[in-house]
């Protein structure tokens, strides 16, 4: 993730060869513990994957539809 100017946090997500790779570049003043951010990547991505598998594959899922799946 290229950094320039006033950008203090960069997150990249790349898929290649049936794998998903995450990257993070952070300004230490803004994100003193980047490992805390990184540790949430996999669990949150798994939630997105789960939601996509629960959805109707014949139609796209927007934010409202996703919330209806997870909120009571």
ROPA-322338 format. One record per residue (C-alpha): residue number from 1; residue in three letters; x negated, y, z. Coordinates in steps of 0.1 Angstrom, whole numbers. Layout:
! residues N
- num residu xx yy zz
- NUM ALA X Y Z
...
***
This chain:
! residues 72
- num residu xx yy zz
- 1 UNK 0 0 0
- 2 UNK -17 32 -11
- 3 UNK -19 59 16
- 4 UNK -22 96 9
- 5 UNK -14 129 24
- 6 UNK 12 128 52
- 7 UNK 22 91 48
- 8 UNK 17 75 82
- 9 UNK 31 40 75
- 10 UNK 31 18 45
- 11 UNK 48 -16 43
- 12 UNK 45 -39 14
- 13 UNK 64 -71 5
- 14 UNK 52 -92 -24
- 15 UNK 63 -125 -37
- 16 UNK 40 -147 -57
- 17 UNK 38 -185 -64
- 18 UNK 69 -193 -42
- 19 UNK 55 -174 -12
- 20 UNK 63 -140 3
- 21 UNK 34 -118 16
- 22 UNK 38 -89 39
- 23 UNK 13 -60 45
- 24 UNK 11 -30 68
- 25 UNK -11 0 69
- 26 UNK -5 25 97
- 27 UNK -19 56 112
- 28 UNK -31 46 147
- 29 UNK -16 79 161
- 30 UNK 18 70 148
- 31 UNK 18 32 153
- 32 UNK -6 24 182
- 33 UNK 3 -13 181
- 34 UNK 8 -24 145
- 35 UNK 8 -61 156
- 36 UNK 41 -54 173
- 37 UNK 55 -44 139
- 38 UNK 39 -73 121
- 39 UNK 52 -98 146
- 40 UNK 88 -89 135
- 41 UNK 83 -94 98
- 42 UNK 90 -131 97
- 43 UNK 120 -133 120
- 44 UNK 136 -103 102
- 45 UNK 129 -118 68
- 46 UNK 144 -151 79
- 47 UNK 176 -132 89
- 48 UNK 178 -117 54
- 49 UNK 173 -151 39
- 50 UNK 200 -166 61
- 51 UNK 224 -138 51
- 52 UNK 217 -143 14
- 53 UNK 225 -180 17
- 54 UNK 257 -173 36
- 55 UNK 270 -149 10
- 56 UNK 291 -154 -21
- 57 UNK 267 -163 -49
- 58 UNK 292 -152 -75
- 59 UNK 292 -116 -63
- 60 UNK 265 -93 -50
- 61 UNK 264 -85 -13
- 62 UNK 262 -49 -1
- 63 UNK 255 -36 33
- 64 UNK 292 -37 44
- 65 UNK 296 -73 34
- 66 UNK 264 -82 52
- 67 UNK 276 -65 84
- 68 UNK 309 -84 82
- 69 UNK 289 -117 83
- 70 UNK 269 -108 115
- 71 UNK 291 -84 134
- 72 UNK 322 -95 154
***
